[in-house]
Amino acid sequence: YSNVGVGYRNVDSFDLALYYYQKGLDIAEKNLVTNSILRINLNMGNVYGDLGNFQEALKKYYVSLQGCKKSTNDFGTFLNYKNIGFTYNTIKEYAKAKIFIDSANLYAQKLQLPGEIAGVYLEYSKYFKGIENYKEALDYFQKFYDLKESIINESSKKQVNELQVKYETAIKDKEILKINDALKQKKANTRLLILIIAVLILTASFLIIFLLYRNRLLNQLYLRNVELMKQPVIYSNDCLPNIESEEVSKEEQLLKKIYKIQGFIVLIT
């Protein structure tokens, strides 16, 4: 209910905001949820202030202030002091406004909240303007302006630093990805090169073994043929050939051709 009230206040539906704040407050009071009671009273005071009902706004602020001081809620106490001082400034009760602005300043300094301190300086400026002390009004407005500028610059610097860190991180991540990709490619190329070398070694080994084996067979075949050639040939008288030297020479040439395979020639001695 409290959050619904906040939503309606943000769109200037103040009556609906008060309605839902009240429903939330009823539940918080019934269940003794102290923090919610104090926060909702503060928020209802803000809505009454938006409506121009400053007396009702002050009632809500005072209820919230007493509860925050009792529960030692320093931030809640600060907000109520500030809002009460703002309200008295608005209705031109400057003497009361000064008391509450001073209290708000003490709590803002204690809590070390630069943004809230700047808001207090602005209320001081309004107060002094209201009592026609324009020098003090100008001085406090200058303090407000300088502090706000400092906060904005600090925030901007922080954002710039964050963006710089994110940018440098992104660049480094990109470089790391590039290096990783290069390493992966290098590993892949190395594996491919090793595979090619292994295939070449296996192929060369197979070829050498094949050539050695073939040469061995050829040598065996050659020796076998030599033995056969040295054995005497017996012819019958009916078929005794007329062997001439020219025919023997042709047989030798024929044997040489038989053993000439892919550039390897086995000579008959």
C-alpha positions in Angstrom: 0.0 0.0 0.0 2.8 2.4 0.9 4.5 1.8 -2.5 1.2 2.3 -4.3 0.9 5.6 -2.4 4.4 6.6 -3.7 3.4 5.8 -7.2 0.2 7.9 -7.1 2.2 10.8 -5.5 4.7 10.7 -8.4 1.8 11.2 -10.9 0.3 14.0 -8.7 -2.8 11.9 -7.7 -2.5 13.1 -4.2 -5.9 12.0 -2.9 -5.3 8.4 -4.1 -1.8 8.6 -2.6 -3.2 9.6 0.8 -5.8 6.8 0.6 -3.2 4.1 0.0 -0.8 5.6 2.6 -3.6 5.5 5.2 -4.3 1.8 4.4 -0.7 1.0 4.8 -0.5 3.0 8.0 -3.5 1.2 9.5 -1.8 -2.2 8.8 1.6 -1.0 10.2 0.0 0.4 13.4 -2.1 -2.8 13.9 1.1 -4.9 13.6 3.3 -2.4 15.5 5.8 -2.1 12.5 7.6 1.0 13.8 9.8 1.8 10.8 6.8 1.6 8.5 4.7 3.8 10.8 7.4 6.5 10.8 8.1 6.3 7.1 4.4 6.5 6.1 3.7 9.5 8.4 6.7 11.3 6.8 5.4 10.5 3.3 1.9 11.6 4.2 3.3 14.9 5.5 5.0 15.3 2.0 1.6 14.8 0.3 -0.2 17.2 2.5 2.6 19.7 1.8 2.0 19.1 -2.0 -1.7 19.9 -1.4 -0.8 23.1 0.5 -2.3 21.7 3.7 0.8 22.7 5.8 -0.8 22.3 9.2 -1.7 18.7 8.5 1.8 18.2 7.0 3.4 19.5 10.2 1.3 17.1 12.3 2.5 14.2 10.3 6.1 15.4 10.4 6.0 15.8 14.2 4.6 12.3 14.7 7.4 10.9 12.5 10.1 13.1 14.2 9.2 11.9 17.7 9.2 8.3 16.7 12.6 8.6 14.8 14.3 10.4 17.8 12.9 7.7 20.2 14.2 4.9 18.0 17.5 6.7 17.3 16.8 6.8 13.6 19.2 9.6 12.7 18.4 9.7 9.0 14.7 9.8 9.6 15.2 12.5 12.3 17.2 14.6 9.8 14.5 14.3 7.1 11.8 15.4 9.5 13.8 18.4 10.8 14.5 19.4 7.2 10.9 19.0 6.1 9.6 20.9 9.1 12.1 23.7 8.5 11.1 23.8 4.8 7.4 24.0 5.8 7.9 26.9 8.2 10.0 28.7 5.6 7.1 28.2 3.1 4.5 29.6 5.6 6.9 32.4 6.5 7.3 31.5 10.2 11.0 32.2 9.9 11.9 32.0 13.6 10.6 28.4 13.9 12.2 27.6 10.5 15.6 28.6 11.7 15.4 26.2 14.7 14.6 23.2 12.6 17.0 24.1 9.8 19.8 24.3 12.4 18.9 20.9 13.7 18.7 19.5 10.2 22.2 20.9 9.6 23.6 19.2 12.7 22.3 15.8 11.6 23.4 16.2 8.0 26.9 17.1 9.1 26.9 14.2 11.6 25.8 11.7 8.9 28.2 13.2 6.3 25.7 13.5 3.5 27.0 16.1 1.0 23.8 16.2 -1.0 21.6 16.7 2.0 24.0 19.4 3.4 23.5 21.2 0.1 19.7 21.0 0.6 20.1 22.5 4.1 22.2 25.4 2.7 19.4 26.1 0.2 16.9 26.3 3.1 19.2 28.6 4.9 19.3 30.8 1.8 15.5 30.9 1.7 15.4 31.7 5.4 17.8 34.6 5.2 16.0 35.9 2.1 12.7 35.7 4.0 14.1 37.9 6.8 15.7 40.2 4.2 19.3 39.4 5.1 20.3 39.2 1.5 24.1 39.0 2.1 23.7 35.8 4.1 21.1 34.5 1.7 23.6 35.0 -1.2 26.4 33.4 0.8 24.4 30.3 1.6 23.1 30.0 -2.0 26.8 30.2 -3.1 27.6 27.4 -0.6 24.7 25.4 -2.0 25.7 26.0 -5.6 29.4 25.1 -5.0 28.6 22.0 -3.0 26.2 20.9 -5.7 28.7 21.5 -8.4 31.3 19.6 -6.4 28.9 16.6 -6.0 28.0 16.7 -9.7 31.7 16.9 -10.7 32.6 14.1 -8.3 29.7 12.0 -9.7 30.8 12.8 -13.3 34.4 12.0 -12.4 33.3 8.7 -10.9 31.2 7.9 -14.0 34.1 8.8 -16.3 36.4 6.6 -14.2 33.9 3.7 -14.3 33.5 4.1 -18.1 37.3 4.2 -18.5 37.7 1.0 -16.4 35.0 -0.7 -18.4 36.5 0.5 -21.7 40.0 -0.7 -20.7 38.6 -4.0 -19.5 36.7 -4.5 -22.7 39.9 -3.7 -24.7 41.9 -6.2 -22.6 39.2 -8.8 -22.9 39.2 -8.3 -26.7 43.0 -8.7 -26.7 42.8 -11.8 -24.6 40.3 -13.3 -26.9 42.5 -12.4 -29.9 45.5 -14.0 -28.2 43.5 -17.1 -27.3 42.3 -17.4 -30.9 45.9 -17.1 -32.1 47.0 -19.8 -29.7 44.2 -22.1 -30.8 45.1 -21.5 -34.4 48.7 -22.1 -33.7 47.9 -25.3 -31.8 45.7 -26.4 -34.7 48.4 -25.7 -37.2 51.0 -27.6 -35.1 48.7 -30.6 -34.8 48.1 -30.5 -38.6 51.9 -30.2 -39.2 52.6 -33.2 -36.9 49.9 -35.2 -38.7 51.4 -34.4 -42.1 54.9 -35.3 -40.9 53.6 -38.6 -39.4 51.8 -39.4 -42.6 54.9 -38.7 -44.6 57.1 -40.8 -42.3 54.6 -43.7 -42.5 54.4 -43.3 -46.3 58.2 -43.2 -46.6 58.5 -46.2 -44.3 56.0 -48.2 -46.2 57.7 -47.3 -49.5 61.1 -48.3 -48.2 59.8 -51.5 -46.8 58.0 -52.2 -50.1 61.1 -51.5 -52.1 63.3 -53.6 -49.9 60.8 -56.5 -50.0 60.4 -56.2 -53.8 64.1 -56.0 -54.3 64.5 -59.1 -52.2 62.0 -61.0 -54.3 63.7 -59.8 -57.5 67.0 -60.9 -56.2 65.6 -64.3 -55.3 64.0 -64.5 -58.7 67.2 -63.5 -60.4 69.3 -66.1 -58.4 66.7 -68.8 -59.2 66.9 -68.0 -63.0 70.7 -68.0 -62.8 70.6 -71.4 -61.3 68.2 -72.6 -63.9 70.4 -71.2 -66.7 73.4 -73.0 -65.3 71.7 -76.4 -65.3 72.5 -78.5 -68.4 69.7 -78.9 -70.9 69.3 -82.3 -72.4 67.8 -82.6 -75.8 66.8 -85.7 -77.7 68.5 -86.5 -80.9 65.4 -85.9 -82.8 65.0 -82.3 -81.6 68.5 -81.2 -81.1 68.6 -77.5 -81.9 71.1 -75.7 -83.9 72.2 -73.0 -81.4 74.2 -70.2 -82.7 75.9 -67.5 -80.8 73.4 -64.9 -82.1 70.5 -66.8 -80.6 72.3 -67.0 -77.2 72.8 -63.3 -77.2 69.1 -62.8 -77.8 68.2 -64.9 -74.8 70.5 -62.7 -72.6 68.8 -59.6 -73.9 65.4 -61.1 -73.1 66.4 -61.9 -69.6 67.6 -58.4 -69.1 64.2 -57.0 -70.1 62.5 -59.3 -67.7 64.4 -57.8 -64.8 64.1 -54.2 -65.8 61.2 -52.9 -63.6 60.5 -49.2 -62.8 64.1 -48.1 -63.4 65.7 -51.0 -61.5 67.9 -53.3 -63.7 69.2 -56.6 -62.5 72.2 -57.5 -64.6 73.1 -61.1 -65.3 76.7 -61.9 -64.8 
